[in-house]
Amino acid sequence: MTAHDVLASTRLLALDGDLARAEPKRLLWCLLHTLARLTTTSRRRYTRLADDWPWTPHLIAAFEQIHNLPQLT
């Protein structure tokens, strides 16, 4: 149930277009199966996404939208 709630919240808060209306199984395939490499330099961790993956721009836009949400106090 928690995973379903997280996916539903992600669709509402971060996704636009077709992915905002996608079924949970499609979201899992498109977003959570993205090709990436985790790197660490200077004690910072980075995620390097594959340029040729078709869902990379959508995932980047979702991360930016989540990052720009107002803080709750």
PyMOL Python script that loads the backbone (N, CA, C, O; Angstrom):
from pymol import cmd

cmd.read_pdbstr("""\
ATOM      1  N   MET A   1       0.822  -1.189   0.000  1.00  0.00           N
ATOM      2  CA  MET A   1       0.000   0.000   0.000  1.00  0.00           C
ATOM      3  C   MET A   1       0.865   1.252   0.000  1.00  0.00           C
ATOM      4  O   MET A   1       0.514   2.242  -0.641  1.00  0.00           O
ATOM      5  N   THR A   2       1.975   1.226   0.698  1.00  0.00           N
ATOM      6  CA  THR A   2       2.832   2.406   0.766  1.00  0.00           C
ATOM      7  C   THR A   2       3.416   2.730  -0.602  1.00  0.00           C
ATOM      8  O   THR A   2       3.468   3.898  -0.988  1.00  0.00           O
ATOM      9  N   ALA A   3       3.852   1.728  -1.332  1.00  0.00           N
ATOM     10  CA  ALA A   3       4.412   1.959  -2.661  1.00  0.00           C
ATOM     11  C   ALA A   3       3.369   2.571  -3.586  1.00  0.00           C
ATOM     12  O   ALA A   3       3.683   3.463  -4.375  1.00  0.00           O
ATOM     13  N   HIS A   4       2.134   2.095  -3.493  1.00  0.00           N
ATOM     14  CA  HIS A   4       1.071   2.648  -4.316  1.00  0.00           C
ATOM     15  C   HIS A   4       0.812   4.108  -3.956  1.00  0.00           C
ATOM     16  O   HIS A   4       0.591   4.933  -4.842  1.00  0.00           O
ATOM     17  N   ASP A   5       0.838   4.432  -2.671  1.00  0.00           N
ATOM     18  CA  ASP A   5       0.637   5.817  -2.239  1.00  0.00           C
ATOM     19  C   ASP A   5       1.761   6.726  -2.728  1.00  0.00           C
ATOM     20  O   ASP A   5       1.513   7.862  -3.131  1.00  0.00           O
ATOM     21  N   VAL A   6       2.988   6.230  -2.693  1.00  0.00           N
ATOM     22  CA  VAL A   6       4.120   7.027  -3.173  1.00  0.00           C
ATOM     23  C   VAL A   6       3.995   7.278  -4.667  1.00  0.00           C
ATOM     24  O   VAL A   6       4.234   8.395  -5.126  1.00  0.00           O
ATOM     25  N   LEU A   7       3.624   6.260  -5.434  1.00  0.00           N
ATOM     26  CA  LEU A   7       3.446   6.446  -6.875  1.00  0.00           C
ATOM     27  C   LEU A   7       2.308   7.412  -7.176  1.00  0.00           C
ATOM     28  O   LEU A   7       2.427   8.242  -8.078  1.00  0.00           O
ATOM     29  N   ALA A   8       1.208   7.316  -6.435  1.00  0.00           N
ATOM     30  CA  ALA A   8       0.086   8.224  -6.651  1.00  0.00           C
ATOM     31  C   ALA A   8       0.479   9.658  -6.325  1.00  0.00           C
ATOM     32  O   ALA A   8       0.099  10.579  -7.048  1.00  0.00           O
ATOM     33  N   SER A   9       1.226   9.860  -5.260  1.00  0.00           N
ATOM     34  CA  SER A   9       1.679  11.208  -4.897  1.00  0.00           C
ATOM     35  C   SER A   9       2.653  11.749  -5.926  1.00  0.00           C
ATOM     36  O   SER A   9       2.606  12.932  -6.261  1.00  0.00           O
ATOM     37  N   THR A  10       3.526  10.906  -6.426  1.00  0.00           N
ATOM     38  CA  THR A  10       4.482  11.330  -7.446  1.00  0.00           C
ATOM     39  C   THR A  10       3.760  11.761  -8.706  1.00  0.00           C
ATOM     40  O   THR A  10       4.124  12.762  -9.323  1.00  0.00           O
ATOM     41  N   ARG A  11       2.738  11.014  -9.091  1.00  0.00           N
ATOM     42  CA  ARG A  11       1.973  11.397 -10.288  1.00  0.00           C
ATOM     43  C   ARG A  11       1.330  12.759 -10.114  1.00  0.00           C
ATOM     44  O   ARG A  11       1.326  13.565 -11.044  1.00  0.00           O
ATOM     45  N   LEU A  12       0.787  13.027  -8.938  1.00  0.00           N
ATOM     46  CA  LEU A  12       0.108  14.298  -8.703  1.00  0.00           C
ATOM     47  C   LEU A  12       1.068  15.474  -8.609  1.00  0.00           C
ATOM     48  O   LEU A  12       0.777  16.559  -9.113  1.00  0.00           O
ATOM     49  N   LEU A  13       2.204  15.263  -7.968  1.00  0.00           N
ATOM     50  CA  LEU A  13       3.105  16.372  -7.672  1.00  0.00           C
ATOM     51  C   LEU A  13       4.170  16.622  -8.731  1.00  0.00           C
ATOM     52  O   LEU A  13       4.607  17.761  -8.898  1.00  0.00           O
ATOM     53  N   ALA A  14       4.595  15.592  -9.447  1.00  0.00           N
ATOM     54  CA  ALA A  14       5.797  15.755 -10.253  1.00  0.00           C
ATOM     55  C   ALA A  14       5.650  15.452 -11.739  1.00  0.00           C
ATOM     56  O   ALA A  14       6.509  15.858 -12.523  1.00  0.00           O
ATOM     57  N   LEU A  15       4.613  14.766 -12.150  1.00  0.00           N
ATOM     58  CA  LEU A  15       4.554  14.333 -13.540  1.00  0.00           C
ATOM     59  C   LEU A  15       3.517  15.123 -14.331  1.00  0.00           C
ATOM     60  O   LEU A  15       2.509  15.583 -13.794  1.00  0.00           O
ATOM     61  N   ASP A  16       3.799  15.264 -15.617  1.00  0.00           N
ATOM     62  CA  ASP A  16       2.907  15.960 -16.537  1.00  0.00           C
ATOM     63  C   ASP A  16       2.596  15.055 -17.720  1.00  0.00           C
ATOM     64  O   ASP A  16       3.271  14.048 -17.935  1.00  0.00           O
ATOM     65  N   GLY A  17       1.595  15.408 -18.470  1.00  0.00           N
ATOM     66  CA  GLY A  17       1.291  14.719 -19.713  1.00  0.00           C
ATOM     67  C   GLY A  17       0.840  13.289 -19.525  1.00  0.00           C
ATOM     68  O   GLY A  17       0.065  12.972 -18.623  1.00  0.00           O
ATOM     69  N   ASP A  18       1.349  12.420 -20.409  1.00  0.00           N
ATOM     70  CA  ASP A  18       0.939  11.017 -20.413  1.00  0.00           C
ATOM     71  C   ASP A  18       1.334  10.287 -19.138  1.00  0.00           C
ATOM     72  O   ASP A  18       0.595   9.427 -18.659  1.00  0.00           O
ATOM     73  N   LEU A  19       2.492  10.625 -18.586  1.00  0.00           N
ATOM     74  CA  LEU A  19       2.934   9.926 -17.380  1.00  0.00           C
ATOM     75  C   LEU A  19       2.078  10.271 -16.167  1.00  0.00           C
ATOM     76  O   LEU A  19       1.985   9.467 -15.239  1.00  0.00           O
ATOM     77  N   ALA A  20       1.453  11.441 -16.151  1.00  0.00           N
ATOM     78  CA  ALA A  20       0.580  11.802 -15.031  1.00  0.00           C
ATOM     79  C   ALA A  20      -0.682  10.939 -15.015  1.00  0.00           C
ATOM     80  O   ALA A  20      -1.310  10.772 -13.970  1.00  0.00           O
ATOM     81  N   ARG A  21      -1.051  10.393 -16.172  1.00  0.00           N
ATOM     82  CA  ARG A  21      -2.236   9.547 -16.262  1.00  0.00           C
ATOM     83  C   ARG A  21      -1.900   8.065 -16.413  1.00  0.00           C
ATOM     84  O   ARG A  21      -2.791   7.240 -16.616  1.00  0.00           O
ATOM     85  N   ALA A  22      -0.628   7.735 -16.315  1.00  0.00           N
ATOM     86  CA  ALA A  22      -0.182   6.350 -16.544  1.00  0.00           C
ATOM     87  C   ALA A  22      -0.543   5.442 -15.374  1.00  0.00           C
ATOM     88  O   ALA A  22      -0.687   5.884 -14.234  1.00  0.00           O
ATOM     89  N   GLU A  23      -0.681   4.182 -15.690  1.00  0.00           N
ATOM     90  CA  GLU A  23      -0.927   3.163 -14.670  1.00  0.00           C
ATOM     91  C   GLU A  23       0.359   2.942 -13.860  1.00  0.00           C
ATOM     92  O   GLU A  23       1.454   3.205 -14.358  1.00  0.00           O
ATOM     93  N   PRO A  24       0.231   2.462 -12.616  1.00  0.00           N
ATOM     94  CA  PRO A  24       1.425   2.238 -11.790  1.00  0.00           C
ATOM     95  C   PRO A  24       2.459   1.313 -12.421  1.00  0.00           C
ATOM     96  O   PRO A  24       3.659   1.534 -12.257  1.00  0.00           O
ATOM     97  N   LYS A  25       2.023   0.288 -13.135  1.00  0.00           N
ATOM     98  CA  LYS A  25       2.965  -0.635 -13.753  1.00  0.00           C
ATOM     99  C   LYS A  25       3.807   0.079 -14.812  1.00  0.00           C
ATOM    100  O   LYS A  25       5.005  -0.181 -14.926  1.00  0.00           O
ATOM    101  N   ARG A  26       3.201   0.963 -15.574  1.00  0.00           N
ATOM    102  CA  ARG A  26       3.937   1.726 -16.585  1.00  0.00           C
ATOM    103  C   ARG A  26       4.903   2.706 -15.934  1.00  0.00           C
ATOM    104  O   ARG A  26       6.018   2.890 -16.422  1.00  0.00           O
ATOM    105  N   LEU A  27       4.489   3.336 -14.836  1.00  0.00           N
ATOM    106  CA  LEU A  27       5.383   4.250 -14.123  1.00  0.00           C
ATOM    107  C   LEU A  27       6.606   3.504 -13.602  1.00  0.00           C
ATOM    108  O   LEU A  27       7.725   4.011 -13.684  1.00  0.00           O
ATOM    109  N   LEU A  28       6.404   2.328 -13.079  1.00  0.00           N
ATOM    110  CA  LEU A  28       7.536   1.535 -12.601  1.00  0.00           C
ATOM    111  C   LEU A  28       8.510   1.260 -13.730  1.00  0.00           C
ATOM    112  O   LEU A  28       9.722   1.364 -13.544  1.00  0.00           O
ATOM    113  N   TRP A  29       7.997   0.912 -14.893  1.00  0.00           N
ATOM    114  CA  TRP A  29       8.866   0.595 -16.013  1.00  0.00           C
ATOM    115  C   TRP A  29       9.568   1.854 -16.538  1.00  0.00           C
ATOM    116  O   TRP A  29      10.768   1.819 -16.808  1.00  0.00           O
ATOM    117  N   CYS A  30       8.845   2.944 -16.683  1.00  0.00           N
ATOM    118  CA  CYS A  30       9.412   4.148 -17.289  1.00  0.00           C
ATOM    119  C   CYS A  30      10.380   4.877 -16.374  1.00  0.00           C
ATOM    120  O   CYS A  30      11.434   5.324 -16.826  1.00  0.00           O
ATOM    121  N   LEU A  31      10.050   5.005 -15.118  1.00  0.00           N
ATOM    122  CA  LEU A  31      10.840   5.845 -14.228  1.00  0.00           C
ATOM    123  C   LEU A  31      11.804   5.076 -13.335  1.00  0.00           C
ATOM    124  O   LEU A  31      12.940   5.506 -13.134  1.00  0.00           O
ATOM    125  N   LEU A  32      11.371   3.962 -12.807  1.00  0.00           N
ATOM    126  CA  LEU A  32      12.214   3.256 -11.853  1.00  0.00           C
ATOM    127  C   LEU A  32      13.191   2.303 -12.517  1.00  0.00           C
ATOM    128  O   LEU A  32      14.103   1.807 -11.856  1.00  0.00           O
ATOM    129  N   HIS A  33      13.027   2.032 -13.803  1.00  0.00           N
ATOM    130  CA  HIS A  33      13.967   1.195 -14.529  1.00  0.00           C
ATOM    131  C   HIS A  33      14.855   2.041 -15.439  1.00  0.00           C
ATOM    132  O   HIS A  33      15.274   1.576 -16.499  1.00  0.00           O
ATOM    133  N   THR A  34      15.140   3.254 -15.042  1.00  0.00           N
ATOM    134  CA  THR A  34      15.978   4.146 -15.825  1.00  0.00           C
ATOM    135  C   THR A  34      17.444   3.764 -15.656  1.00  0.00           C
ATOM    136  O   THR A  34      17.896   3.453 -14.554  1.00  0.00           O
ATOM    137  N   LEU A  35      18.171   3.792 -16.757  1.00  0.00           N
ATOM    138  CA  LEU A  35      19.593   3.481 -16.714  1.00  0.00           C
ATOM    139  C   LEU A  35      20.342   4.636 -16.063  1.00  0.00           C
ATOM    140  O   LEU A  35      20.198   5.785 -16.482  1.00  0.00           O
ATOM    141  N   ALA A  36      21.140   4.338 -15.044  1.00  0.00           N
ATOM    142  CA  ALA A  36      21.879   5.381 -14.345  1.00  0.00           C
ATOM    143  C   ALA A  36      23.149   4.801 -13.740  1.00  0.00           C
ATOM    144  O   ALA A  36      23.278   3.594 -13.540  1.00  0.00           O
ATOM    145  N   ARG A  37      24.077   5.701 -13.458  1.00  0.00           N
ATOM    146  CA  ARG A  37      25.323   5.322 -12.792  1.00  0.00           C
ATOM    147  C   ARG A  37      25.496   6.227 -11.580  1.00  0.00           C
ATOM    148  O   ARG A  37      25.420   7.450 -11.701  1.00  0.00           O
ATOM    149  N   LEU A  38      25.725   5.637 -10.422  1.00  0.00           N
ATOM    150  CA  LEU A  38      25.978   6.402  -9.208  1.00  0.00           C
ATOM    151  C   LEU A  38      27.471   6.646  -9.093  1.00  0.00           C
ATOM    152  O   LEU A  38      28.266   5.708  -9.154  1.00  0.00           O
ATOM    153  N   THR A  39      27.857   7.917  -8.924  1.00  0.00           N
ATOM    154  CA  THR A  39      29.264   8.261  -8.777  1.00  0.00           C
ATOM    155  C   THR A  39      29.454   9.085  -7.516  1.00  0.00           C
ATOM    156  O   THR A  39      28.544   9.781  -7.065  1.00  0.00           O
ATOM    157  N   THR A  40      30.650   8.993  -6.957  1.00  0.00           N
ATOM    158  CA  THR A  40      30.989   9.765  -5.767  1.00  0.00           C
ATOM    159  C   THR A  40      32.293  10.498  -6.022  1.00  0.00           C
ATOM    160  O   THR A  40      33.303   9.884  -6.367  1.00  0.00           O
ATOM    161  N   THR A  41      32.267  11.814  -5.852  1.00  0.00           N
ATOM    162  CA  THR A  41      33.473  12.632  -5.946  1.00  0.00           C
ATOM    163  C   THR A  41      33.398  13.691  -4.871  1.00  0.00           C
ATOM    164  O   THR A  41      32.341  14.282  -4.647  1.00  0.00           O
ATOM    165  N   SER A  42      34.500  13.934  -4.211  1.00  0.00           N
ATOM    166  CA  SER A  42      34.583  14.967  -3.167  1.00  0.00           C
ATOM    167  C   SER A  42      33.472  14.821  -2.133  1.00  0.00           C
ATOM    168  O   SER A  42      32.861  15.804  -1.716  1.00  0.00           O
ATOM    169  N   ARG A  43      33.224  13.593  -1.733  1.00  0.00           N
ATOM    170  CA  ARG A  43      32.208  13.275  -0.722  1.00  0.00           C
ATOM    171  C   ARG A  43      30.781  13.661  -1.129  1.00  0.00           C
ATOM    172  O   ARG A  43      29.909  13.802  -0.271  1.00  0.00           O
ATOM    173  N   ARG A  44      30.549  13.827  -2.392  1.00  0.00           N
ATOM    174  CA  ARG A  44      29.200  14.091  -2.909  1.00  0.00           C
ATOM    175  C   ARG A  44      28.811  12.954  -3.836  1.00  0.00           C
ATOM    176  O   ARG A  44      29.641  12.392  -4.551  1.00  0.00           O
ATOM    177  N   ARG A  45      27.548  12.637  -3.804  1.00  0.00           N
ATOM    178  CA  ARG A  45      27.048  11.572  -4.672  1.00  0.00           C
ATOM    179  C   ARG A  45      26.245  12.174  -5.815  1.00  0.00           C
ATOM    180  O   ARG A  45      25.453  13.098  -5.626  1.00  0.00           O
ATOM    181  N   TYR A  46      26.465  11.637  -6.984  1.00  0.00           N
ATOM    182  CA  TYR A  46      25.775  12.087  -8.185  1.00  0.00           C
ATOM    183  C   TYR A  46      25.143  10.899  -8.874  1.00  0.00           C
ATOM    184  O   TYR A  46      25.633   9.774  -8.785  1.00  0.00           O
ATOM    185  N   THR A  47      24.055  11.165  -9.559  1.00  0.00           N
ATOM    186  CA  THR A  47      23.411  10.160 -10.388  1.00  0.00           C
ATOM    187  C   THR A  47      23.547  10.606 -11.830  1.00  0.00           C
ATOM    188  O   THR A  47      23.037  11.661 -12.209  1.00  0.00           O
ATOM    189  N   ARG A  48      24.211   9.834 -12.610  1.00  0.00           N
ATOM    190  CA  ARG A  48      24.399  10.140 -14.023  1.00  0.00           C
ATOM    191  C   ARG A  48      23.411   9.285 -14.820  1.00  0.00           C
ATOM    192  O   ARG A  48      23.513   8.059 -14.856  1.00  0.00           O
ATOM    193  N   LEU A  49      22.462   9.958 -15.450  1.00  0.00           N
ATOM    194  CA  LEU A  49      21.436   9.258 -16.215  1.00  0.00           C
ATOM    195  C   LEU A  49      21.899   9.046 -17.647  1.00  0.00           C
ATOM    196  O   LEU A  49      22.636   9.866 -18.195  1.00  0.00           O
ATOM    197  N   ALA A  50      21.475   7.968 -18.243  1.00  0.00           N
ATOM    198  CA  ALA A  50      21.832   7.667 -19.631  1.00  0.00           C
ATOM    199  C   ALA A  50      21.159   8.670 -20.566  1.00  0.00           C
ATOM    200  O   ALA A  50      19.966   8.946 -20.433  1.00  0.00           O
ATOM    201  N   ASP A  51      21.919   9.207 -21.501  1.00  0.00           N
ATOM    202  CA  ASP A  51      21.385  10.199 -22.438  1.00  0.00           C
ATOM    203  C   ASP A  51      20.423   9.591 -23.447  1.00  0.00           C
ATOM    204  O   ASP A  51      19.505  10.268 -23.911  1.00  0.00           O
ATOM    205  N   ASP A  52      20.620   8.331 -23.791  1.00  0.00           N
ATOM    206  CA  ASP A  52      19.805   7.722 -24.841  1.00  0.00           C
ATOM    207  C   ASP A  52      18.542   7.037 -24.323  1.00  0.00           C
ATOM    208  O   ASP A  52      17.789   6.473 -25.117  1.00  0.00           O
ATOM    209  N   TRP A  53      18.290   7.070 -23.013  1.00  0.00           N
ATOM    210  CA  TRP A  53      17.079   6.464 -22.459  1.00  0.00           C
ATOM    211  C   TRP A  53      15.905   7.398 -22.750  1.00  0.00           C
ATOM    212  O   TRP A  53      16.003   8.589 -22.452  1.00  0.00           O
ATOM    213  N   PRO A  54      14.810   6.917 -23.314  1.00  0.00           N
ATOM    214  CA  PRO A  54      13.717   7.811 -23.733  1.00  0.00           C
ATOM    215  C   PRO A  54      13.011   8.530 -22.587  1.00  0.00           C
ATOM    216  O   PRO A  54      12.367   9.553 -22.820  1.00  0.00           O
ATOM    217  N   TRP A  55      13.111   8.029 -21.366  1.00  0.00           N
ATOM    218  CA  TRP A  55      12.387   8.644 -20.257  1.00  0.00           C
ATOM    219  C   TRP A  55      13.265   9.552 -19.407  1.00  0.00           C
ATOM    220  O   TRP A  55      12.793  10.095 -18.408  1.00  0.00           O
ATOM    221  N   THR A  56      14.523   9.730 -19.775  1.00  0.00           N
ATOM    222  CA  THR A  56      15.431  10.561 -18.997  1.00  0.00           C
ATOM    223  C   THR A  56      14.929  11.998 -18.842  1.00  0.00           C
ATOM    224  O   THR A  56      14.943  12.507 -17.722  1.00  0.00           O
ATOM    225  N   PRO A  57      14.486  12.680 -19.903  1.00  0.00           N
ATOM    226  CA  PRO A  57      13.989  14.055 -19.716  1.00  0.00           C
ATOM    227  C   PRO A  57      12.793  14.142 -18.773  1.00  0.00           C
ATOM    228  O   PRO A  57      12.666  15.105 -18.017  1.00  0.00           O
ATOM    229  N   HIS A  58      11.921  13.144 -18.813  1.00  0.00           N
ATOM    230  CA  HIS A  58      10.758  13.139 -17.927  1.00  0.00           C
ATOM    231  C   HIS A  58      11.177  12.957 -16.473  1.00  0.00           C
ATOM    232  O   HIS A  58      10.614  13.581 -15.573  1.00  0.00           O
ATOM    233  N   LEU A  59      12.168  12.097 -16.251  1.00  0.00           N
ATOM    234  CA  LEU A  59      12.653  11.865 -14.893  1.00  0.00           C
ATOM    235  C   LEU A  59      13.355  13.107 -14.348  1.00  0.00           C
ATOM    236  O   LEU A  59      13.176  13.452 -13.180  1.00  0.00           O
ATOM    237  N   ILE A  60      14.145  13.776 -15.170  1.00  0.00           N
ATOM    238  CA  ILE A  60      14.809  15.012 -14.743  1.00  0.00           C
ATOM    239  C   ILE A  60      13.785  16.084 -14.414  1.00  0.00           C
ATOM    240  O   ILE A  60      13.916  16.781 -13.408  1.00  0.00           O
ATOM    241  N   ALA A  61      12.761  16.223 -15.256  1.00  0.00           N
ATOM    242  CA  ALA A  61      11.709  17.214 -14.994  1.00  0.00           C
ATOM    243  C   ALA A  61      10.968  16.887 -13.693  1.00  0.00           C
ATOM    244  O   ALA A  61      10.612  17.796 -12.943  1.00  0.00           O
ATOM    245  N   ALA A  62      10.735  15.615 -13.422  1.00  0.00           N
ATOM    246  CA  ALA A  62      10.052  15.224 -12.182  1.00  0.00           C
ATOM    247  C   ALA A  62      10.904  15.566 -10.965  1.00  0.00           C
ATOM    248  O   ALA A  62      10.387  16.080  -9.973  1.00  0.00           O
ATOM    249  N   PHE A  63      12.211  15.285 -11.031  1.00  0.00           N
ATOM    250  CA  PHE A  63      13.098  15.632  -9.917  1.00  0.00           C
ATOM    251  C   PHE A  63      13.132  17.140  -9.688  1.00  0.00           C
ATOM    252  O   PHE A  63      13.111  17.591  -8.543  1.00  0.00           O
ATOM    253  N   GLU A  64      13.183  17.923 -10.767  1.00  0.00           N
ATOM    254  CA  GLU A  64      13.200  19.380 -10.625  1.00  0.00           C
ATOM    255  C   GLU A  64      11.898  19.892 -10.028  1.00  0.00           C
ATOM    256  O   GLU A  64      11.912  20.792  -9.188  1.00  0.00           O
ATOM    257  N   GLN A  65      10.782  19.332 -10.450  1.00  0.00           N
ATOM    258  CA  GLN A  65       9.496  19.758  -9.921  1.00  0.00           C
ATOM    259  C   GLN A  65       9.370  19.414  -8.433  1.00  0.00           C
ATOM    260  O   GLN A  65       8.846  20.218  -7.662  1.00  0.00           O
ATOM    261  N   ILE A  66       9.837  18.246  -8.024  1.00  0.00           N
ATOM    262  CA  ILE A  66       9.813  17.880  -6.610  1.00  0.00           C
ATOM    263  C   ILE A  66      10.736  18.793  -5.811  1.00  0.00           C
ATOM    264  O   ILE A  66      10.400  19.210  -4.702  1.00  0.00           O
ATOM    265  N   HIS A  67      11.901  19.100  -6.379  1.00  0.00           N
ATOM    266  CA  HIS A  67      12.852  19.979  -5.686  1.00  0.00           C
ATOM    267  C   HIS A  67      12.284  21.385  -5.487  1.00  0.00           C
ATOM    268  O   HIS A  67      12.607  22.049  -4.502  1.00  0.00           O
ATOM    269  N   ASN A  68      11.447  21.838  -6.409  1.00  0.00           N
ATOM    270  CA  ASN A  68      10.885  23.188  -6.348  1.00  0.00           C
ATOM    271  C   ASN A  68       9.568  23.285  -5.571  1.00  0.00           C
ATOM    272  O   ASN A  68       8.967  24.358  -5.523  1.00  0.00           O
ATOM    273  N   LEU A  69       9.117  22.209  -4.974  1.00  0.00           N
ATOM    274  CA  LEU A  69       7.906  22.272  -4.158  1.00  0.00           C
ATOM    275  C   LEU A  69       8.147  23.150  -2.932  1.00  0.00           C
ATOM    276  O   LEU A  69       9.252  23.164  -2.391  1.00  0.00           O
ATOM    277  N   PRO A  70       7.136  23.873  -2.494  1.00  0.00           N
ATOM    278  CA  PRO A  70       7.313  24.716  -1.304  1.00  0.00           C
ATOM    279  C   PRO A  70       7.538  23.852  -0.058  1.00  0.00           C
ATOM    280  O   PRO A  70       6.995  22.754   0.067  1.00  0.00           O
ATOM    281  N   GLN A  71       8.354  24.382   0.855  1.00  0.00           N
ATOM    282  CA  GLN A  71       8.640  23.684   2.098  1.00  0.00           C
ATOM    283  C   GLN A  71       7.468  23.816   3.072  1.00  0.00           C
ATOM    284  O   GLN A  71       6.884  24.890   3.213  1.00  0.00           O
ATOM    285  N   LEU A  72       7.135  22.719   3.736  1.00  0.00           N
ATOM    286  CA  LEU A  72       6.108  22.753   4.763  1.00  0.00           C
ATOM    287  C   LEU A  72       6.776  23.027   6.098  1.00  0.00           C
ATOM    288  O   LEU A  72       7.794  22.417   6.424  1.00  0.00           O
ATOM    289  N   THR A  73       6.213  23.932   6.864  1.00  0.00           N
ATOM    290  CA  THR A  73       6.812  24.231   8.160  1.00  0.00           C
ATOM    291  C   THR A  73       5.878  23.863   9.274  1.00  0.00           C
ATOM    292  O   THR A  73       6.213  24.044  10.445  1.00  0.00           O
TER     293      THR A  73
END
""", "prot")
cmd.dss("prot")
cmd.show_as("cartoon", "prot")
cmd.util.cbc("prot")
cmd.orient("prot")
